[in-house]
Every structure is written in C-alpha cells, then in structure tokens.
Amino acid sequence: MPEISRFFGIIIAIYYDDHNPPHFHARYGGQKISIEIQTLKILDGEISPRSLGLVIEWAVLHKKELMEVWELAKNNQPPFKIEPLK
C-alpha cells in the first residue's frame, strides 16, 4: 500500500491494482476509511469527524492529482507523493 501523503498524523494511501470506483484510503490511529475520489463519498470505515474534515479538505485540493495517482497504481506503476495539508 503506497503512502502518498501524510499530515497531522493521518496517512493517505492508494493500493496497487485496487477495485473501482477510484478511491483512496486514510488511516488515523486505529481508524480507517475509504473515500471515492470523484464524489468524496465514504465507501467504507470511519474516522473521527475532525480527521474526516481534514481528509476531505485535503482531497478537495488534490482531486486531480489523486486521479493521476489512482491511474498509476491501477497499472502497477509507482505513485508520486502529494503535498500534505498544512
């Protein structure tokens, strides 16, 4: 699972050759969540509301890059890092 960003203790990753729809994973402590890239809809899991807000804020800023990384990972190519939320 390639880590593509990390901020405020939140780890963002996209799995190689993952299933559709295009999505990313976020972890914070023992909490995990999967979020669809285009709609930012929660697909699975849960994290604290504060952490979710930070993840969504970050994803809105980097939606295009997330889709690019998704395509790379889907084709088993190494993804690039995306700038963290500051």
VEXDREN-2710 file (C-alpha; in Angstrom, 1 decimal):
% VEXDREN-2710
k/r/px/py/pz
1/MET/0.0/0.0/0.0
2/PRO/1.9/3.1/-1.2
3/GLU/1.7/6.1/1.1
4/ILE/1.0/9.1/-1.0
5/SER/0.7/11.8/1.7
6/ARG/0.9/12.3/5.5
7/PHE/-0.3/15.2/7.6
8/PHE/-1.4/15.7/11.2
9/GLY/-0.9/12.0/11.9
10/ILE/-3.2/11.0/9.0
11/ILE/-1.8/8.6/6.4
12/ILE/-3.2/8.7/2.9
13/ALA/-2.6/5.7/0.6
14/ILE/-3.8/4.1/-2.6
15/TYR/-3.4/0.4/-3.2
16/TYR/-1.9/-1.1/-6.3
17/ASP/-4.4/-2.6/-8.7
18/ASP/-7.4/-1.8/-6.5
19/HIS/-11.1/-2.2/-7.4
20/ASN/-13.3/0.6/-8.8
21/PRO/-14.6/3.2/-8.2
22/PRO/-11.4/5.2/-7.9
23/HIS/-10.8/5.8/-4.2
24/PHE/-8.1/6.3/-1.6
25/HIS/-7.6/5.1/2.0
26/ALA/-6.9/7.2/5.1
27/ARG/-5.7/6.0/8.4
28/TYR/-5.5/7.8/11.7
29/GLY/-4.5/5.8/14.8
30/GLY/-6.6/2.6/14.6
31/GLN/-9.3/4.2/12.4
32/LYS/-9.5/3.6/8.7
33/ILE/-11.7/4.9/5.9
34/SER/-12.0/4.6/2.1
35/ILE/-13.2/7.6/0.1
36/GLU/-14.3/7.8/-3.5
37/ILE/-12.1/10.4/-5.3
38/GLN/-14.7/12.0/-7.6
39/THR/-17.6/12.4/-5.1
40/LEU/-15.7/12.3/-1.8
41/LYS/-18.3/9.8/-0.7
42/ILE/-17.3/7.5/2.2
43/LEU/-17.2/3.9/0.8
44/ASP/-16.1/2.0/3.9
45/GLY/-14.9/2.6/7.5
46/GLU/-15.0/5.6/9.7
47/ILE/-12.6/8.1/11.4
48/SER/-13.2/10.9/13.8
49/PRO/-15.2/13.9/12.4
50/ARG/-12.2/16.2/12.9
51/SER/-9.9/13.8/11.0
52/LEU/-12.5/13.3/8.3
53/GLY/-12.8/17.1/7.8
54/LEU/-9.0/17.4/7.3
55/VAL/-9.0/14.5/4.8
56/ILE/-11.9/16.0/2.8
57/GLU/-10.2/19.4/2.8
58/TRP/-7.0/17.9/1.5
59/ALA/-8.8/15.7/-1.1
60/VAL/-10.7/18.7/-2.5
61/LEU/-7.4/20.5/-3.1
62/HIS/-5.8/17.5/-4.7
63/LYS/-8.6/15.7/-6.6
64/LYS/-6.8/15.9/-10.0
65/GLU/-3.5/14.5/-8.5
66/LEU/-5.5/11.7/-6.7
67/MET/-6.9/10.6/-10.0
68/GLU/-3.4/10.6/-11.6
69/VAL/-2.0/8.5/-8.7
70/TRP/-5.0/6.2/-9.0
71/GLU/-4.3/5.5/-12.6
72/LEU/-0.6/4.9/-11.9
73/ALA/-1.4/2.5/-9.0
74/LYS/-4.1/0.7/-11.1
75/ASN/-1.4/0.0/-13.7
76/ASN/1.1/-1.2/-11.0
77/GLN/3.3/1.8/-11.5
78/PRO/4.8/3.7/-8.6
79/PRO/2.7/6.6/-7.5
80/PHE/4.1/10.0/-6.7
81/LYS/3.7/11.9/-3.3
82/ILE/1.0/14.5/-3.0
83/GLU/1.7/17.6/-0.9
84/PRO/0.3/17.3/2.7
85/LEU/-2.3/19.6/4.2
86/LYS/-0.6/22.5/6.0
END
